[in-house]
Each structure stands twice: as C-alpha cells, then as structure tokens.
Amino acid sequence: MKAETPDLFANEAPRGQASASADPQAVRARLLAMLGQARAAEGASPWNERTTRLYRIIFPQMANWLPDEEAAQLRRDFEQELSRLKAA
C-alpha cells in the first residue's frame, strides 16, 4: 500500500483569499501602532524607504480585516500621514 503524501498547504487559504484566522483586535493594534509612528514623526518618515513602501502596501490590506468604515478611515489617515511626511 502506497503512503499518502501529506498536504503541506492544508491549513493555508487559497491564493487571493485571506486566512480566516486573523484577529481583528490584533490587526487594529498593529495598524494603530503604524499610524502612531507616522503621526509622531516630525519632518521625515520614521521608516527607511523600503519599509515605507512595504507599509504602503500592507497597511490597506491589513485594514481589510476590520469593519469597512473603520478600515476606510484608517487607510485615509495613513495616506494623509505619508503625504505629510513626504512633503516635509
């Protein structure tokens, strides 16, 4: 009898779909921490260019785990802070 090959990706969500295991409270805390760092920065980004590009991508995606109105507000606030820092 041939042994079955274990499914190494059994617990992962299909591509294009988020895992159902994200904790909205943890996501909110992380987003608020990122936003707080941006708000506290005066004159320059608190992150290097690479990290800023990464956060610009992942912040809106992470916000998808929150209620729509809250997510939209956090995205606006974050983009506003990035624009402020870029202009400084």
N, C-alpha and C positions, 0 to 999 in steps of 0.2 A: 504494500500500500504506500502510495506516494504522500509525503508530508505536505500539508498546505503551506504556502508561502504567507507569512503574516502580512497584513495590510499596514504598512508603516504610516499611512496617512489617514487612518480610520477616524481619528479624532479631529481632523482638520476640516474646516469649512471648504466647500468647493470654491475655486477661483472666482473672484468677483462678488463673493458673499462674505460677510463678516462672521466671525465666530459668535455663537450665542452666549459666550461665557464672559463678555466684558461687563464689568461692574460700573454702572453709571456714576456712582459716587466717587470711585477711584479716577475715572476719566475726568469728571468735573474738577476734582482736586488737582490733577495734573495740568489741565488746561488753565485753571486759575493761577497756578504757580507760574506757568509760562507767561501768562498775561501780566502777572505781577512783576516779573523780572523786566519785561518790556516797559511797563509803566514807571518803574523805579529808575530806569536808565535815563541819564541826562546827557544829551549831546551825541551819543554814539550807541550803537547796538550793544547789548550785553553779551552777544554771541559773535563768534567769528563768522565769516561769510558762508562757510559750508553749513554750519549749524543753523544759521538764519534761513538758508534755502531749504534745509530739511524741515524746520519748523513751519515754514510757509506751506509746505506740502502736507505734513501730518496733522497740523492743528485742525484744518477743516474736516479732515477725515475722522479724526478722533471725536469731533463735535457731533458726528452722525449718531453717536450713542446716546445723545441727550434729546430731550423734547425739542421739536422743531423750532419753536420761538426762542428758546434759550440758546440753542445751537446757532441760530442765525445772528443773535445779538453778540455772542462770543466771537463769532467769525468777524463781524463788523468791527468790534472793539480791537481785535488782534490786528486786523489790516490797518486800522487807523493808527495804532501804535507803531507798526512797521513803517508806515508812511511818514509819521512824525520823526522817527529816528533817522530815516533816510534823508529827510530834508535838513536835518541838523548838521 
